[in-house]
Amino acid sequence: MSSSGQHQFRYTQTPSKVLHLRNLPWECSEEELVELCKPFGKIVNTKCNVGANRNQAFVEYADLNQAISMVSYFASASEPAQVRGKTVYIQYSNRHEIVNNKSPGDIPGNVLLVTMEGVQPGDVTIEVIHLVFSAFGFVHKIATFEKAAGFQALIQFSDVDTASAAKDALDGRSIPRYLLLEHVSSCNLRISYSAHTDLNIKFQSHRSRDYTNPYLPVNPTAFEGLAQPVVGADGIKKDQESNVLLAAIENMQYAVTVDVLHTVFSAFGTVQKIAIFEKNGQTQALVQYPDVSTASVAKDSLEGHCIYDGGYCKLHLTYSRHTDLNVKAHSDKSRDYTVPAVQLSQSYPGAPTAPWMNPQPGAGYPSNGYGAGATMPPQTHAAPAPSWDPSMQHGRQAFVSVPSNFPGQTYTSSPMPAYASAPISPAPGASMPMTAPGASRVSPSPYYP
């Protein structure tokens, strides 16, 4: 027996028709493995690139004697088994057959997971996706989404055979150039099978479709998605205009409530609804106008400006895909100004008598004079903000000032008549906000240069 054979085999193991090979070259191919083992019998299965270093493999013979023949041959051979000049160590495996544990993406199914490379979300419409894949059979449902891998879609076919035909034909291919937007140069498809069997589509929209259910509710974005995005001269896609603005607020040194935002944005038109929320650690807000033109004027005028002096609470505005906000709560974070006062008082006990009125003014935001019946002496406040005047915008930033009663603060004269605040009765158990003598407010007045 050769010394090399002593290092290659372990004779204490029970013979098996599955052999374990070690010390293979990096990324040893199945062809190289078969070339080494096929002289000893019929190979029915292999498993390559096993282990942390991907230098191990398993080979399964059709008969136990064939496996014993290979082990015995190299145990007594003067030269060890080699692949690419590397000595390969062979031994019997503890397993009696090779089970290839396939990942979900390798198990055929009727739902395909499609990754679209080289595009941004929205560059490929759901209509284009349907057109491409319906060439292979009836497409039941489509759902698109964004993941770390990029823009993806789940596409459901009637059966596995139809899905397999589409996968085999389209995997690694590109969507025809004439179906893509002008600024998109190419879109490569990477397709695998999904573990899903029946997609749950709740409504028709620009992100999801159920072609089997004509009675499914339709989201307005289903029609917005049909419009081709406008591309500027620089090739950059422009935002689809909307009557709802998405405001991202930076450098939040002071609290921003719906009252503050209402004062700022109502300078350009009637504000219907406001919703403030936190996303990715940043304060954002949705502001709804009656029409797109009003929202567009507000966006152009307020973009990049700061609510407060000193660069605090800077606004960055984009168009939202929403068209009608669903505001359920009445608080300092959300407000529906279209709800009648009577309905509001019934829905929200203790709420202001009208959705735009606050009988308990907070510090820095005095009452607008429409509080409920009063028992306190009439209060007086500093002059209200000047009304919006387009002629003032030439050569200056488009802002008006939020009214405030901070000591020592002055205001420009208003072309509109001032309104005195009506007497206010505090809620039971509540106290009116006050400022200690000689103390100054912490939050400054909103600033509109």
Secondary structure, 3 states (H helix, E strand, C coil): CCHHHHHHCCCCCCCCCEEEEECCCCCCCHHHHHHHHHHHCCEEEEEEEECCCCCEEEEEECCHHHHHHHHHHHHHCCCCCEECCEECEEEECCCCCCCCCCCHHHCCCCEEEEEEECCCCCCCCHHHHHHHHHHHCCEEEEEEEEECCEEEEEEEECCHHHHHHHHHHHCCCECCHHHCCCCCCCCEEEEEECCCCCCCCCCECCCEEECCCCCCCECCHHHHCCCCCCECCCCCECCCCCCEEEEEEECCCCCCCHHHHHHHHHHHCCCCEEEEEEECCEEEEEEECCCHHHHHHHHHHHCCCEEECCCEEEEEEEECCCCCCCCCCCCCCEEECCCCHHHHHHHCCCCCCCCCCCCCCECCECCCCCCCCCCCCCCCCCCCCCCCCHHHHCCCCCCCCCCCCCCCCCCCCCCCCCCCCCCCCCCCCCCCCCCCCCCCCCCCCECCC
